[in-house]
Amino acid sequence: ALLRFLQFHPKLRSAKSELYFFNKHYEEGMEWYLEQFEEVAVRGLTLFEKTPTYYQNPNVPKRIFDAFPDMKLIISVCHPVKRQISRYYHALAIRPDTINDLGDFEHYQNKLKHFKKNATNEFQAVYDDENITEKIQALTENFLLKHKTPFNHMVLPQAILLNSCYSIFLRNWLKYFPKEQIHLVNGNEIIANPAKIMIEVEDFVGVDKW
């Protein structure tokens, strides 16, 4: 929904499709990436792209920072529980055979509860420590290095649960980008109050209200 609203803005232009450059096509080189914007690159316009899996990939933040240290980043999030439900039905819609991994909805819920319990136990050991921030950061980095891209190295229900643990991935982005360059959009509020969300995004990006 946010992408469509942004595409209507006269001062914003996006690449034609999700590029997946900084995770899947990085070996193509920066020249390839810039070529994807040639048709929409006009003086006075702000260019952007949307790739949903950037945020969870441990290599992407540094790659973007190395290329564009002043880049402004928008991350759309929603209520984690609603996301678990949405991802279940989305996965079945695009690939019906994933029912073999997810099971019926009750079985899916039981799997999520199991993974949540294990994840909580893993993090519990550092919660009461006086150096909690440093230890959680170290645990987060180890978790990302261990699993790399979660959807490729974890069973599907576990990957869906992990991808809703926003703080795990945001910590990795904050190693490279200051908070002032990252804007979180409430995905649930886009539907309920799109005008408010768009005004906030326009202010963040630095384009005129439209």
N, C-alpha and C positions, 0 to 999 in steps of 0.2 A: 504493500500500500504506500509506504513512504517513497519508494522509487517512482511510482506514478505521479505523486504530488510534485516531486522534485523536477520531473521531466516537463511539467507544465510551466515551470518558471522560465520567463524569457531570457534570464541571465545565466541559466545553467544548462549544460549540455553533457549527456552521458555517452559512454561507449555503447555500441549497439547491443552487446550481450555481456553476460558475466564472463570476465576475462580469465580468472584463475591464474594470472601471471605469476604472482609472488609465491604461489605454492606448487602449481602443476606445470607451468610453462616457463619457469625462471631461466632455464637453459637456452631459451630462444633469444635472450638478450634484451637490453633496454630499447634498442632500436625497434625491435618487433613490437614492444609494448606501446611505444609512442605512435607507431603507425596505426594502431587501433583507434586513435583519436583524430586522425588526419581529416576525416570527412566532417567533423564537428568543431574543429579548432578554428575559432574566429576571435580576433582581437576584442577584448572587452568582456568575453564570456568566461565563466568558471567551469572547468571540466571536472568530471568525476566518473567513477565506476563503482559498481556494486558486485562484490563476490562474497557470498555468505560464509564460506569456510576459511576465510583469512583469519578470523578472530581466534580460531581454535588451533591453528598451526603454530608450533613453537618457533619456526624459522622466519615467519613472515614479518613480525615487528621490526627486527633488525634489518631485514632486506629493504623494507619500505623506508626506514630511517636513513639507511645509507644512501638511498637514491633521492629521497625527498624529506629532509629533516624538518621542514616547516609544514608538512602535510597536515591537514585537519581531518580528523577521523570521526565518523559517525557510526555508532554501534546501536542497533535496535535490539532491545531486550523485552521480555514479557514475563509474566508471573511464571516461575518455574513449574508449578503444578499444571497450569494450563498448557505449558509447552510440552510436558510429557504426554498429555492427551492429544494435542495437535500433531506431534511428531508420530505418534502411533498410527493415526488415521492417514497422515500424509505418506508415511512409508508404505502402507498397504495400497494406497491409491496409485503410487508410481511404480510399485513392484509388488503385485499380489503374492508372489512367492515368499515374501518376507514373513508371511504368517508362520512359516516353519521355524523362524528364529524368535518371533515375538509371541506366538501363541494367541489364544483368544484374550480378550481384554483383562479378564480376571487373572489369567496366568501371567500376563504382562505386568500387572500390578504387583503380583507376588515376587516376580524377578526384580523389579525396581526396589522393593522393600529389602530384599536380600542384599543387593549391591549397596544400598544406602547404609545399611548396618555395617557392612565391611568397611566402607569408606569412612564412616564416623569413627570406627575403632582405630583406623590408621592415623587420623588426625588428632584423636583425643589425647594422645601422649604429650602433645606440646601445649595444650590449651592453658595449663596453669603455670607455665614456665615464665620467668621474668623476661626472658629474651624471646618472647612469643613471636614478635614480628619477624625477626631474623630466621627463626626456626620454621615458621610457616612458609616463608619465602624459599628456604632451602628445600623443604618438602615439596612445595609446588614445582620448583625447577626439576627436581628428581622425578616427579610424577610426569611432567611433560616430556622429559628426555626418555623416560621408560616407555611411554605409550606413543610418542611421536604424533601421528595423526590418528586420533582415537577410533574413527570409523573403520580404519584399516587394521587395527591391532586389537580390537575388543569386540566382544559379542554385541549385537545391535542394541539390546535393552540397556546394557551398561554404558555404551557410547552415548545414547540419548540422555541418560541421567547425567553423565559427566558434562555434556555440552550445555547443560542448564546450570552448572556450577560456575557462574560468571566470574567470581572472584579469582578462581584458579587461573583463568586465561587473562583477565585484566591485569593481574600482577605482572605478567610477562610484558604486556604493552607498556606499562608504567615504568619499566626499566629503561625505556628509550624515549618515550614521549611524555611531556608534562601534562598534567590534568587539563590545562587550559586548551590543549589541542585535541582533546577527546570529548565528544558529546554523546551522552547516552539518551536514546529515545525510548520512551515507554510504548512498546508495540500495542499494548491494549488501549492506550489513550489515543492512538492515531485514529482509530475507528470512532471513538466516543467524542473526541474534540480535535479534529484535524487542523482547524485554524490556529489553535494555540500551539500545537506542535510545529507547524510550519513557521510561525513567527519566531519561535525559539531557534529553529534551524537556520532561518535567514539571518538572525542576529549572530549566530555562531559562525556561519560561513562568511558573512560580511557582504551580503548582497541586499539590494533594496527590497522593501516589502512589496508584495505583489498580490 
